[in-house]
């Protein structure tokens, strides 16, 4: 009579292991390893201004607006 509880516990454990194997419950199964994906390719390099070549300061006055007054005085002087 003294070993009734351990025998019942062992039988219950064997019955549970047969009907509910370890790892079969929700949250008990190991998480699958994440799949390593290659990084997407980078886009082709382009100028932040949308131009392929350098800007010519003599053609565009907007490149050096602070010289407008100086050049006007030199031309007048």
C-alpha positions as CSV (number, residue, x, y, z in Angstrom):
1,X,0.0,0.0,0.0
2,X,2.9,2.3,0.6
3,X,4.0,2.3,-3.1
4,X,0.5,2.9,-4.5
5,X,1.0,6.6,-5.3
6,X,4.4,6.2,-7.0
7,X,3.0,3.3,-9.1
8,X,-0.1,5.4,-10.1
9,X,2.2,8.3,-10.9
10,X,4.4,6.1,-13.1
11,X,1.3,4.6,-15.0
12,X,-0.1,8.1,-15.5
13,X,3.2,9.3,-16.8
14,X,3.5,6.4,-19.3
15,X,-0.1,6.9,-20.4
16,X,0.5,10.7,-20.9
17,X,3.8,10.0,-22.8
18,X,2.0,7.6,-25.2
19,X,-0.9,10.0,-25.9
20,X,0.9,13.3,-25.6
21,X,4.5,12.9,-26.6
22,X,7.0,15.6,-25.3
23,X,7.0,18.7,-27.5
24,X,3.6,18.0,-29.0
25,X,1.8,20.8,-27.1
26,X,1.4,24.4,-28.0
27,X,4.5,26.4,-27.1
28,X,6.5,23.3,-26.2
29,X,7.9,22.6,-29.6
30,X,11.2,24.2,-30.4
31,X,11.0,27.2,-32.6
32,X,12.3,26.6,-36.1
33,X,15.6,28.3,-36.9
34,X,15.3,31.5,-38.9
35,X,16.2,31.2,-42.5
36,X,19.1,33.4,-43.6
37,X,18.1,35.4,-46.7
38,X,20.7,37.2,-48.8
39,X,20.6,41.0,-48.7
40,X,18.9,42.6,-51.7
41,X,21.3,44.2,-54.2
42,X,22.0,47.9,-53.8
43,X,20.8,50.3,-56.5
44,X,23.3,51.8,-58.9
45,X,25.2,54.8,-57.6
46,X,24.0,58.2,-58.9
47,X,24.6,61.8,-58.0
48,X,22.3,63.3,-55.3
49,X,21.6,66.1,-57.8
50,X,20.6,63.9,-60.6
51,X,23.6,64.8,-62.8
52,X,26.3,62.5,-63.9
53,X,29.1,65.2,-64.2
54,X,30.3,68.0,-62.0
55,X,28.6,71.4,-62.1
56,X,30.3,74.2,-64.0
57,X,30.3,77.4,-61.8
58,X,30.7,79.6,-64.9
59,X,27.5,78.4,-66.5
60,X,25.1,78.4,-63.6
61,X,24.8,81.5,-61.4
62,X,22.9,79.5,-58.8
63,X,26.0,77.5,-57.8
64,X,27.8,80.6,-56.5
65,X,25.1,83.3,-55.8
66,X,27.3,85.2,-53.3
67,X,29.6,86.1,-56.2
68,X,26.8,88.0,-58.1
69,X,27.5,91.4,-56.5
70,X,31.3,91.0,-56.7
71,X,31.2,90.1,-60.4
72,X,28.8,92.9,-61.2
73,X,31.1,95.5,-59.4
74,X,34.1,94.1,-61.4
75,X,32.3,94.4,-64.6
76,X,31.1,97.9,-63.9
77,X,34.4,99.1,-62.5
